[in-house]
Amino acid sequence: MIGMERSMGQSDEQRKLGLKNHARVHFFRISTAILTWILLGATLIYKPEWIRNGMRAGTRAIEAVGDTLPSYWGAQAEIVLRELGGFLWLQITAAILFVRFVLWLVAAAWRWRGR
């Protein structure tokens, strides 16, 4: 495999930079997921009404999706999203995306300020 990479014109330094970038990306992903879980735990303790309101809004959204689909498919979509655990993971995924977006905004403002 190493011989193939060298034949493709990739130097050792390019491979190290690629590995470094790969590690940095995964560190960011893992750290934002951990930060989101910590924030969700703190929210559960200090502001549980925020989670309750989010769950209610999500339930309304799932019902709206189910209502727009034909009855057979709408019922199946509601079952999958609500009862089989998809709803919880959708909320956690949305929270992780929100945290990443906020961090992206902070980084973009930091870069803009530096120019």
N, C-alpha and C positions, 0 to 999 in steps of 0.2 A: 504494500500500500504506500509506503514511504517513497519507493521508487517511482510509483505512478504520480505522486504529487510533485516530485522534483521534475519529472519529465513534463509536467504541465506548466512549468515555469514559476512555481511558487517557492520562494526562498524560505529559509528557516525563520528569518525575521518576520516575514509576512504571516507565517503560520502562528508565531508567537503573538503577533498583534491580533490575529483572528481569534485565538484562544482567549486572550485578555479581554477582548470585546465580548465574547460569548460569556465569560465568567461575570463581567460587569452587568450584562443584561439580566442574567439569571439571579444575581445578587439583588438587583433592583426589584425583580418580580417577587422573589421570596420575601424580601424585607417589606414591600408594600402589602403583601398578603398578611404577614405577621402584624404589621401596624394596624391594618384594618380589623383584624380579630381583636386586638387590644382595644381599639376605639369602640367596637361593637360591645365588648364586655363592659367598658366604662359607661357606655350609653345605657346598657341594660340596668346597671346599678343606679346611675344618677338621673337619667331621663328616659325611663321606660315608655313614656307616652310617645316619644319619637318613633320607637320601634313599632308600637301599636298602630300609630297613624300610617307608617310605611306599610305594615301588613294589610291594613284596611284598604289603602290605595292600591296595593298589588292585587288584592282580591277583586276589587272593582275592575281593574284592568283585565284580569283573567276572565271574569264574567263577560266583559265587553268583547273580548276576542272570541269567546265561545258563542256569543250571540250573533256575531257577524258571519260565522261559519254555518254551513248546513247542519241541521240538528244532530245527525249522527256524528259528524266530525267535530262539531262544537262540544258535544258531551265528552268525547274522547280527549279532546284538548284540555278541557277543564279537569278531568280526572288525572291526566298525566301531570299537569302543572300544579295542581293543588294537592291531591291526595298521595301521590307517589313520591313526594319529597322534592320535586322540581322547584316548587315555590320558594323554599328555604334557600336553595342553592342559587336561584335567580337573584334573590335579595343580596346574598353575600357577594356574588359576582358584580352586581351593580354597585355595591359599596366599595369593592376593590377598584373598579373602574373609576369611581368618583375620587377616591384617594389618589390614584395615579394621575387623574386629570388635574387635581389641585396641585400636586407636586410638579407636574409639567408646567402649569401656569407660573409657579414660583421660579422654576428654572428658566423659563422664557423671560420673565421680568428681570431676573438676575443677569442673564446674558445681554438683554437690551440695555440695562443700566450700565453695564461695563463698556459699552460702545461709545 
